[in-house]
């Protein structure tokens, strides 16, 4: 993703809001809005936003798993499967 093509001043946002919303619905790239030459906000289509949130959630789960591995808080898969089978039998 090359954000340099997706940078617009706030005046552009004000003048082309409907067009921007329409384009963001079609494309997966966010739009960076500047004010006085500084990046201030990022506008993103809802599907792209949801995908970003899902990616972040998966990365958090992965990070947690890696931390648990580093801390030795893991069990062999065979032991876990054996526990599940025993629980199911006891129901």
C-alpha positions as CSV (number, residue, x, y, z in Angstrom):
1,X,0.0,0.0,0.0
2,X,1.5,3.3,-1.1
3,X,0.0,6.1,1.0
4,X,1.7,8.9,-0.8
5,X,-1.0,8.6,-3.5
6,X,-3.8,8.7,-0.9
7,X,-3.0,12.1,0.8
8,X,-5.4,15.0,0.4
9,X,-5.8,18.3,2.2
10,X,-8.9,18.9,4.3
11,X,-10.2,21.4,1.6
12,X,-10.3,18.5,-0.8
13,X,-12.4,16.5,1.7
14,X,-14.8,19.3,2.1
15,X,-15.2,19.8,-1.7
16,X,-15.4,16.1,-2.7
17,X,-17.0,14.3,0.3
18,X,-19.5,12.2,-1.7
19,X,-16.8,11.2,-4.2
20,X,-14.4,10.2,-1.5
21,X,-17.0,8.1,0.3
22,X,-17.9,6.4,-3.0
23,X,-14.3,5.7,-3.8
24,X,-13.5,4.4,-0.3
25,X,-16.3,1.9,-0.6
26,X,-14.7,0.5,-3.7
27,X,-11.0,0.6,-2.8
28,X,-9.2,-1.0,0.1
29,X,-6.7,1.9,0.7
30,X,-7.3,4.5,3.4
31,X,-7.2,8.2,2.7
32,X,-4.9,10.5,4.7
33,X,-6.3,14.0,5.3
34,X,-3.9,16.8,6.1
35,X,-4.5,20.1,7.8
36,X,-1.9,22.9,7.5
37,X,0.4,20.4,5.8
38,X,0.3,17.8,8.6
39,X,-1.4,14.5,8.5
40,X,-4.3,14.7,10.9
41,X,-6.8,11.8,10.2
42,X,-7.2,8.7,8.2
43,X,-10.5,7.8,6.5
44,X,-11.1,4.2,5.6
45,X,-14.0,2.3,4.1
46,X,-16.0,0.1,6.5
47,X,-15.0,-3.2,4.9
48,X,-11.3,-2.2,5.0
49,X,-11.7,-1.1,8.6
50,X,-13.4,-4.4,9.6
51,X,-10.6,-6.4,7.8
52,X,-8.0,-4.3,9.7
53,X,-9.7,-5.0,13.0
54,X,-9.8,-8.7,12.3
55,X,-6.1,-8.7,11.4
56,X,-5.3,-6.9,14.6
57,X,-7.3,-9.4,16.7
58,X,-5.5,-12.3,15.0
59,X,-2.1,-10.7,15.6
60,X,-3.0,-10.2,19.3
61,X,-3.9,-13.9,19.6
62,X,-0.7,-14.9,17.8
63,X,1.3,-12.6,20.2
64,X,-0.4,-14.1,23.2
65,X,0.4,-17.6,22.0
66,X,4.1,-16.7,21.3
67,X,4.3,-15.3,24.8
68,X,2.8,-18.4,26.4
69,X,5.3,-20.5,24.5
70,X,8.2,-18.4,25.7
71,X,6.9,-18.7,29.3
72,X,6.6,-22.4,29.0
73,X,2.8,-22.3,29.5
74,X,2.1,-25.0,26.9
75,X,1.2,-28.7,26.9
76,X,1.8,-31.4,24.3
77,X,-1.1,-31.8,21.9
78,X,-1.5,-35.4,22.9
79,X,-2.1,-34.4,26.6
80,X,-4.7,-31.8,25.6
81,X,-6.6,-34.2,23.4
82,X,-6.5,-36.9,26.1
83,X,-8.0,-34.3,28.6
84,X,-10.8,-33.4,26.2
85,X,-11.7,-37.1,25.6
86,X,-11.8,-37.8,29.3
87,X,-14.0,-34.8,30.0
88,X,-16.4,-35.9,27.2
89,X,-16.6,-39.4,28.7
90,X,-17.4,-38.0,32.2
91,X,-20.4,-36.0,30.9
